[in-house]
Amino acid sequence: MTSDRTAGNAPDKLAGSVFIAIVAATAVYIGIAAAEAGFGPAGIMLCSLLVLSLAAVAWLPVIALGAFVLAGYGVFRYSDQFDAVLRMNLPSWIAGLGFIGWIIALAGSRQKPQIDDWLTVTMFCFVSWVGITIVAAWGRGEAFDYSHWNHPAQYLQGLALFLIAAHTMRRQSLSWALALLLCALPALQAMQRASRGIHLESDLPLLGAMLFPFAALGALFAPHRAMRVIFGLLGLNMLVIIVLAQNRAAAVGLGVAVVFLWWSSRHRTRWALIGIPAIALAGWLVVPKDYADRFRAIWDTQATQRSAQRDRGTVQGRLNLWDGAVRMLADHPIVGVGAGNYSRAAADYLRRKTRLPAHNSILHVGAEMGLPGALLYVALFVGAVLTLQLRIRRDPVAWPAPMARILQASLAAYLAGGLFMSRQDMQLAYLMLGWAVALLSRVEPRQVADPRPAPELMRRRVLRERS
């Protein structure tokens, strides 16, 4: 992988100037679109500033990652504001401009992107297969009715973030800075829902479960004490969100993340002796009985908790959606019904028309992209988890082992939660894949040698000269 210090060399002046002009024009356009979407002055300014920040991407590409996660995950998913963000294509603009700025930075560094590692090749194959399934569906005369919630363009956004992260995220300082920003996202969303509550929400607690490994190990390994304290507080916030939301998929994802963090630690016995009693005590004191009863409703038809009827309905609804996805895959085993086309095709396989996804990422990919697409998707994420384990075993202490542990647990939580929710097009997951590629790179980060001899060597040299 190329060095993460692509910003060390200035990009071509003409290319940089043209890029800044394009970013400025786009910021004006986004500001106008935000005003038409009903945003207030603060919202218009924030949207425009996010785009304007991309002017520095040609010098510091990681800014594109920060701008995207703020635009895509800093707003509560099921809100009018987020709907407006999607309708004015703000994530697409940020991903596209970020990708162009990264290309300019790469050209300025006179380095060629190395895209021959197996994860990057698999990522390209997967996104290419997304396009093939769309063309195949178009050739069959399928009627496309894309929702901006599950648009195939999100895979392209994921690819752009993947490539930027794969070439920029080896530096420890950048990794911890982006990790801290990610951990702040659930808190930002929760504040937006303070007046309405988050009980039985789904996306926000799953995001918290995915990002909890960043907070947990950040509180232990971040380089500065203040940063460790902030990570700890944000981690507690994520746990509170999960408990208040009482989302079952988030609980499963969090449990899987904790197991992976424990398994990758050097002191598994010690952590087991401390962690199991602590988790049991916290569960008994803090977790509401209704939360546990939500799981019991899966098999107990006589459950009577407050959300029992809804819980049984979601279980039956998922079974119906999964059945429809399996039948889609059986009818279209090679190319599926076309990426982004599940909701439209579901009307032919379910008793009623629905805009709901399959509520299982693997089945959703299989239904839309056939068996090859599902296999590529599984190979990407399961392969990354397993490959990160090899990196952790090679040296479980030195950098980048802590971040490798974080990414492994986070991706495992994503996969576990994705068994009950369709998050196959979650751009943040593909950003993490690219981050993993950066950490798995064999090229060592550039070290600046200290020209001054070490004090002990200096002392020995003086003694030799005197003798």
C-alpha positions as CSV (number, residue, x, y, z in Angstrom):
1,M,0.0,0.0,0.0
2,T,1.2,3.5,-0.7
3,S,2.3,5.7,2.1
4,D,-0.3,7.4,4.1
5,R,1.5,10.7,3.8
6,T,0.3,11.5,0.3
7,A,-0.3,15.0,1.6
8,G,3.4,15.5,2.1
9,N,3.8,16.7,-1.5
10,A,1.7,19.5,-2.8
11,P,-0.7,18.6,-5.7
12,D,-0.4,20.2,-9.1
13,K,-1.2,23.9,-8.7
14,L,-3.6,24.0,-11.7
15,A,-5.4,20.8,-10.6
16,G,-5.6,22.1,-7.0
17,S,-7.0,25.4,-8.1
18,V,-9.6,23.9,-10.4
19,F,-10.6,21.4,-7.7
20,I,-11.0,24.3,-5.1
21,A,-13.2,26.1,-7.6
22,I,-15.4,23.0,-8.2
23,V,-15.7,22.5,-4.4
24,A,-16.7,26.2,-3.9
25,A,-19.4,26.0,-6.7
26,T,-20.7,22.7,-5.2
27,A,-20.9,24.3,-1.7
28,V,-23.0,27.1,-3.2
29,Y,-25.3,24.6,-4.9
30,I,-25.7,22.5,-1.7
31,G,-26.5,25.7,0.2
32,I,-29.3,26.5,-2.2
33,A,-30.5,22.9,-2.2
34,A,-30.5,22.9,1.7
35,A,-32.5,26.2,1.7
36,E,-35.1,24.7,-0.7
37,A,-35.3,21.6,1.5
38,G,-36.4,23.7,4.4
39,F,-33.2,23.9,6.4
40,G,-32.7,26.9,8.6
41,P,-29.6,29.2,8.5
42,A,-27.6,26.9,10.8
43,G,-28.4,23.8,8.7
44,I,-27.6,25.6,5.4
45,M,-24.3,26.7,6.9
46,L,-23.4,23.3,8.1
47,C,-24.1,21.6,4.8
48,S,-22.1,24.2,2.9
49,L,-19.2,24.0,5.4
50,L,-19.0,20.2,5.1
51,V,-18.6,20.6,1.3
52,L,-16.2,23.5,1.6
53,S,-14.0,21.4,3.9
54,L,-13.3,19.2,0.9
55,A,-11.2,22.0,-0.6
56,A,-8.3,20.7,1.6
57,V,-8.8,17.0,0.5
58,A,-6.1,17.4,-2.2
59,W,-3.6,18.1,0.6
60,L,-5.2,16.0,3.4
61,P,-7.4,13.2,2.0
62,V,-8.6,12.0,5.4
63,I,-10.9,15.1,5.6
64,A,-13.1,13.5,3.0
65,L,-13.8,10.6,5.4
66,G,-14.6,12.9,8.3
67,A,-16.9,15.0,6.1
68,F,-18.8,12.0,4.9
69,V,-19.4,10.3,8.2
70,L,-20.7,13.6,9.6
71,A,-23.1,14.0,6.6
72,G,-24.1,10.4,6.5
73,Y,-24.2,9.4,10.2
74,G,-24.3,12.7,12.1
75,V,-28.1,13.1,11.4
76,F,-30.7,10.7,12.8
77,R,-31.6,8.3,10.1
78,Y,-35.4,8.4,10.4
79,S,-35.8,12.2,10.4
80,D,-36.9,14.8,7.9
81,Q,-33.4,16.3,8.0
82,F,-31.8,13.1,6.9
83,D,-34.4,12.5,4.2
84,A,-33.5,16.0,2.9
85,V,-29.8,15.2,3.0
86,L,-30.3,12.1,0.9
87,R,-32.6,13.9,-1.6
88,M,-30.1,16.6,-2.3
89,N,-27.4,13.9,-2.7
90,L,-25.1,15.4,-0.1
91,P,-23.3,12.0,0.6
92,S,-22.8,11.4,-3.1
93,W,-21.3,14.9,-3.6
94,I,-18.9,14.5,-0.7
95,A,-17.8,11.0,-1.7
96,G,-17.3,12.1,-5.3
97,L,-15.4,15.2,-4.5
98,G,-13.4,13.4,-1.9
99,F,-12.4,10.7,-4.4
100,I,-11.3,13.4,-6.9
101,G,-9.3,15.2,-4.3
102,W,-7.6,12.0,-3.2
103,I,-6.7,11.3,-6.9
104,I,-5.1,14.7,-7.1
105,A,-3.2,14.2,-3.8
106,L,-2.0,10.8,-5.1
107,A,-0.8,12.4,-8.4
108,G,1.0,15.1,-6.5
109,S,2.8,12.5,-4.4
110,R,3.9,10.8,-7.6
111,Q,2.8,7.4,-6.2
112,K,0.7,4.8,-7.8
113,P,-2.2,3.3,-5.9
114,Q,-1.5,-0.3,-5.0
115,I,-4.7,-2.2,-5.6
116,D,-3.4,-5.8,-5.8
117,D,-4.2,-7.0,-2.3
118,W,-7.0,-9.5,-2.1
119,L,-9.4,-7.4,-0.2
120,T,-9.2,-4.5,-2.7
121,V,-9.5,-6.9,-5.6
122,T,-12.6,-8.5,-3.9
123,M,-14.0,-5.0,-3.3
124,F,-13.7,-4.1,-7.0
125,C,-15.2,-7.4,-8.0
126,F,-18.2,-6.9,-5.7
127,V,-18.9,-3.3,-6.9
128,S,-18.5,-4.5,-10.5
129,W,-21.0,-7.3,-9.8
130,V,-23.4,-4.6,-8.5
131,G,-23.2,-2.9,-11.9
132,I,-23.6,-6.2,-13.7
133,T,-26.8,-7.1,-11.9
134,I,-28.3,-3.7,-12.7
135,V,-27.5,-4.1,-16.4
136,A,-28.9,-7.7,-16.3
137,A,-32.1,-6.5,-14.7
138,W,-32.4,-3.7,-17.2
139,G,-31.9,-6.2,-20.0
140,R,-34.8,-8.3,-18.6
141,G,-37.0,-5.2,-18.7
142,E,-37.3,-4.8,-15.0
143,A,-38.9,-1.6,-13.8
144,F,-36.6,0.3,-11.5
145,D,-38.0,2.2,-8.6
146,Y,-35.0,3.1,-6.4
147,S,-35.5,4.4,-3.0
148,H,-32.9,7.0,-1.9
149,W,-32.6,4.9,1.3
150,N,-31.3,1.9,-0.5
151,H,-29.9,3.3,-3.7
152,P,-27.1,1.3,-5.5
153,A,-25.0,4.6,-5.6
154,Q,-24.3,3.9,-1.9
155,Y,-22.0,1.0,-3.1
156,L,-20.0,3.5,-5.2
157,Q,-19.8,5.8,-2.2
158,G,-18.5,2.9,-0.2
159,L,-15.9,2.1,-2.8
160,A,-14.7,5.7,-2.7
161,L,-14.4,5.7,1.1
162,F,-12.7,2.3,0.9
163,L,-10.0,3.5,-1.4
164,I,-9.4,6.7,0.4
165,A,-9.1,4.9,3.8
166,A,-6.9,2.2,2.4
167,H,-4.3,4.8,1.3
168,T,-4.5,7.2,4.2
169,M,-5.3,5.5,7.5
170,R,-2.0,4.0,8.5
171,R,-0.9,6.9,10.7
172,Q,-1.7,6.4,14.4
173,S,-2.7,10.0,14.9
174,L,-5.2,10.0,12.0
175,S,-6.7,6.7,13.2
176,W,-7.4,7.9,16.7
177,A,-8.8,11.2,15.5
178,L,-11.2,9.5,13.1
179,A,-12.1,7.0,15.8
180,L,-13.0,9.8,18.2
181,L,-15.2,11.4,15.5
182,L,-17.0,8.1,14.9
183,C,-17.6,7.6,18.6
184,A,-19.3,11.0,18.7
185,L,-21.9,10.1,16.1
186,P,-24.3,8.2,18.3
187,A,-24.2,11.1,20.8
188,L,-25.0,13.5,18.0
189,Q,-28.0,11.5,16.8
190,A,-29.2,10.8,20.4
191,M,-29.3,14.6,21.1
192,Q,-31.5,15.1,18.0
193,R,-34.0,12.5,19.4
194,A,-33.9,13.8,23.0
195,S,-37.5,15.2,22.8
196,R,-39.0,12.0,21.3
197,G,-36.9,9.3,22.8
198,I,-35.2,6.3,21.2
199,H,-37.2,3.4,22.6
200,L,-37.4,0.6,20.0
201,E,-35.2,2.4,17.5
202,S,-33.0,0.2,15.3
203,D,-30.3,2.0,13.4
204,L,-28.9,4.2,16.2
205,P,-28.3,1.3,18.7
206,L,-26.8,-0.9,16.0
207,L,-24.4,2.0,15.1
208,G,-23.6,2.2,18.8
209,A,-22.9,-1.5,19.0
210,M,-20.6,-1.2,15.9
211,L,-18.7,1.7,17.4
212,F,-18.4,0.5,21.0
213,P,-15.1,-1.3,20.3
214,F,-13.6,2.1,19.2
215,A,-14.7,3.6,22.5
216,A,-13.7,0.6,24.7
217,L,-10.1,0.3,23.4
218,G,-9.8,4.0,22.8
219,A,-10.3,4.4,26.6
220,L,-7.4,2.0,27.1
221,F,-5.0,2.8,24.3
222,A,-5.5,6.3,23.0
223,P,-2.3,8.3,23.2
224,H,-3.6,11.1,25.4
225,R,-5.3,11.0,28.8
226,A,-8.0,13.5,27.8
227,M,-8.8,11.5,24.7
228,R,-9.0,8.3,26.8
229,V,-11.5,10.0,29.1
230,I,-13.6,11.2,26.2
231,F,-13.6,7.7,24.6
232,G,-14.8,6.3,27.9
233,L,-17.6,8.7,28.3
234,L,-18.7,8.2,24.7
235,G,-18.6,4.4,25.2
236,L,-20.9,4.8,28.2
237,N,-23.2,6.8,26.1
238,M,-23.4,4.0,23.5
239,L,-24.3,1.5,26.2
240,V,-27.1,3.8,27.5
241,I,-28.4,4.2,24.0
242,I,-28.5,0.4,23.5
243,V,-30.3,-0.2,26.8
244,L,-32.8,2.6,26.2
245,A,-33.6,1.5,22.6
246,Q,-34.0,-2.2,23.6
247,N,-33.1,-3.3,20.1
248,R,-32.4,-7.0,19.9
249,A,-30.0,-6.8,16.8
250,A,-27.9,-4.2,18.6
251,A,-27.7,-6.4,21.7
252,V,-26.5,-9.3,19.6
253,G,-24.0,-7.1,17.8
254,L,-22.7,-5.7,21.1
255,G,-22.3,-9.2,22.5
256,V,-20.3,-10.4,19.4
257,A,-18.1,-7.3,19.6
258,V,-17.3,-7.9,23.3
259,V,-16.5,-11.5,22.6
260,F,-14.1,-10.6,19.8
261,L,-12.4,-7.9,21.9
262,W,-12.0,-10.5,24.7
263,W,-10.7,-13.2,22.3
264,S,-8.1,-10.9,20.7
265,S,-6.7,-9.7,24.1
266,R,-3.5,-11.0,25.6
267,H,-5.1,-11.7,29.0
268,R,-8.2,-13.6,28.2
269,T,-8.4,-15.4,31.5
270,R,-8.0,-12.2,33.5
271,W,-10.6,-10.4,31.5
272,A,-13.0,-13.4,31.7
273,L,-12.7,-13.4,35.5
274,I,-13.3,-9.7,35.7
275,G,-15.7,-9.2,32.8
276,I,-18.2,-12.0,33.2
277,P,-19.2,-11.1,36.8
278,A,-19.2,-7.4,35.9
279,I,-21.4,-7.9,32.8
280,A,-23.8,-10.2,34.8
281,L,-24.1,-7.6,37.6
282,A,-24.6,-4.7,35.2
283,G,-27.2,-6.7,33.3
284,W,-29.1,-7.5,36.5
285,L,-28.9,-3.9,37.8
286,V,-29.3,-1.8,34.6
287,V,-31.0,-3.8,31.8
288,P,-34.8,-3.5,32.0
289,K,-36.8,-6.7,32.2
290,D,-38.7,-5.6,29.1
291,Y,-35.4,-5.9,27.2
292,A,-34.9,-9.5,28.1
293,D,-38.6,-10.2,27.5
294,R,-38.2,-8.9,23.9
295,F,-36.0,-11.9,23.3
296,R,-38.4,-14.3,25.0
297,A,-41.1,-13.2,22.7
298,I,-39.2,-14.9,19.8
299,W,-40.2,-18.3,21.1
300,D,-42.8,-17.6,23.8
301,T,-46.2,-16.8,22.2
302,Q,-47.6,-16.0,25.7
303,A,-45.2,-13.2,26.4
304,T,-47.1,-10.2,27.8
305,Q,-44.5,-7.4,28.0
306,R,-45.4,-3.9,26.8
307,S,-44.0,-4.5,23.3
308,A,-45.0,-8.2,23.1
309,Q,-47.4,-7.8,20.1
310,R,-45.0,-5.7,18.2
311,D,-42.1,-8.1,19.0
312,R,-44.1,-11.1,17.7
313,G,-45.1,-9.1,14.6
314,T,-41.4,-8.2,13.8
315,V,-40.4,-11.8,14.1
316,Q,-43.2,-13.0,11.7
317,G,-42.5,-10.0,9.4
318,R,-38.8,-11.0,9.2
319,L,-39.6,-14.6,8.4
320,N,-41.9,-13.4,5.6
321,L,-39.2,-11.1,4.2
322,W,-36.5,-13.8,4.4
323,D,-38.8,-16.2,2.6
324,G,-39.3,-13.7,-0.2
325,A,-35.6,-13.1,-0.4
326,V,-34.9,-16.9,-0.6
327,R,-37.5,-17.3,-3.4
328,M,-36.0,-14.4,-5.3
329,L,-32.6,-16.0,-5.0
330,A,-34.0,-19.3,-6.2
331,D,-35.6,-17.7,-9.2
332,H,-32.6,-15.5,-10.1
333,P,-29.6,-17.4,-8.7
334,I,-26.9,-15.7,-10.8
335,V,-27.7,-12.0,-11.0
336,G,-30.6,-11.7,-8.7
337,V,-33.4,-9.1,-9.3
338,G,-30.9,-6.3,-9.6
339,A,-29.1,-4.2,-7.0
340,G,-31.5,-1.8,-5.2
341,N,-34.5,-3.6,-6.6
342,Y,-35.6,-5.8,-3.7
343,S,-38.4,-3.6,-2.5
344,R,-40.0,-3.4,-6.0
345,A,-39.6,-7.1,-6.7
346,A,-40.9,-8.0,-3.2
347,A,-44.5,-7.3,-4.5
348,D,-44.2,-10.4,-6.7
349,Y,-43.0,-12.6,-3.8
350,L,-44.9,-11.3,-0.8
351,R,-48.6,-11.1,0.0
352,R,-48.4,-7.4,0.0
353,K,-46.4,-4.6,-1.4
354,T,-43.7,-3.3,0.9
355,R,-40.8,-0.8,0.9
356,L,-39.1,-2.8,3.6
357,P,-35.7,-4.4,3.0
358,A,-35.1,-8.1,3.6
359,H,-33.8,-7.5,7.2
360,N,-30.8,-9.7,6.6
361,S,-27.8,-8.3,4.8
362,I,-26.7,-11.6,3.2
363,L,-30.1,-12.6,2.1
364,H,-30.7,-9.1,0.7
365,V,-27.5,-9.2,-1.3
366,G,-28.4,-12.7,-2.5
367,A,-31.9,-11.7,-3.6
368,E,-30.6,-8.6,-5.4
369,M,-27.3,-9.9,-6.8
370,G,-27.6,-13.6,-6.9
371,L,-25.3,-16.2,-5.3
372,P,-22.0,-14.7,-6.7
373,G,-22.9,-11.3,-5.1
374,A,-23.7,-12.9,-1.7
375,L,-20.4,-14.9,-1.8
376,L,-18.4,-11.8,-2.6
377,Y,-20.1,-9.9,0.2
378,V,-19.4,-12.6,2.7
379,A,-15.8,-13.0,1.5
380,L,-15.2,-9.3,1.9
381,F,-16.3,-9.0,5.5
382,V,-15.6,-12.4,6.9
383,G,-12.3,-12.4,5.1
384,A,-11.4,-9.1,6.7
385,V,-12.2,-10.3,10.2
386,L,-10.1,-13.4,9.7
387,T,-7.2,-11.5,8.1
388,L,-7.2,-9.0,10.9
389,Q,-6.9,-11.8,13.4
390,L,-3.7,-12.9,11.6
391,R,-2.3,-9.4,12.0
392,I,-3.2,-9.3,15.7
393,R,-1.5,-12.6,16.4
394,R,1.7,-11.4,14.7
395,D,2.1,-8.7,17.3
396,P,-0.7,-8.2,19.8
397,V,0.8,-5.1,21.4
398,A,2.5,-2.7,19.0
399,W,0.6,-0.4,16.7
400,P,-1.5,-1.1,14.7
401,A,-2.7,-4.1,16.7
402,P,-5.1,-2.0,18.9
403,M,-6.8,-0.5,15.9
404,A,-6.8,-4.0,14.2
405,R,-8.6,-5.4,17.2
406,I,-11.1,-2.5,17.1
407,L,-11.9,-2.9,13.4
408,Q,-12.2,-6.7,13.8
409,A,-14.7,-6.4,16.6
410,S,-16.6,-3.6,14.8
411,L,-16.9,-5.6,11.6
412,A,-18.0,-8.7,13.5
413,A,-20.7,-6.6,15.2
414,Y,-21.8,-5.3,11.8
415,L,-22.1,-8.8,10.5
416,A,-24.0,-10.1,13.5
417,G,-26.4,-7.2,13.5
418,G,-26.8,-7.6,9.7
419,L,-28.3,-11.0,10.3
420,F,-31.5,-9.2,11.4
421,M,-31.2,-5.9,9.6
422,S,-30.3,-5.0,6.0
423,R,-27.2,-2.9,6.2
424,Q,-25.4,-4.3,3.1
425,D,-25.0,-0.8,1.7
426,M,-23.8,0.8,4.8
427,Q,-20.9,3.0,3.6
428,L,-19.3,3.1,7.0
429,A,-18.7,-0.6,6.9
430,Y,-16.8,-0.2,3.6
431,L,-14.8,2.6,5.1
432,M,-13.7,0.2,7.8
433,L,-12.7,-2.4,5.3
434,G,-10.4,0.1,3.6
435,W,-9.1,1.1,7.0
436,A,-8.3,-2.6,7.6
437,V,-6.5,-2.7,4.3
438,A,-4.3,0.2,5.4
439,L,-3.4,-1.6,8.7
440,L,-2.7,-4.9,6.9
441,S,-0.3,-3.2,4.4
442,R,3.2,-4.5,4.5
443,V,4.7,-1.1,3.9
444,E,5.7,0.5,7.2
445,P,4.7,4.1,7.9
446,R,7.3,6.7,7.1
447,Q,9.5,7.3,10.1
448,V,11.5,10.5,10.5
449,A,14.8,9.6,11.8
450,D,16.2,11.8,14.7
451,P,19.6,13.0,13.4
452,R,20.8,13.5,17.0
453,P,22.5,10.5,18.5
454,A,20.9,8.9,21.6
455,P,22.4,10.1,24.9
456,E,23.9,6.8,25.7
457,L,25.6,6.6,22.3
458,M,26.8,10.1,22.7
459,R,28.4,9.3,26.1
460,R,30.1,6.2,24.7
461,R,31.5,8.2,21.8
462,V,32.9,10.8,24.1
463,L,34.5,8.1,26.3
464,R,36.1,6.5,23.2
465,E,37.5,9.8,22.0
466,R,39.0,10.6,25.4
467,S,40.6,7.2,25.6
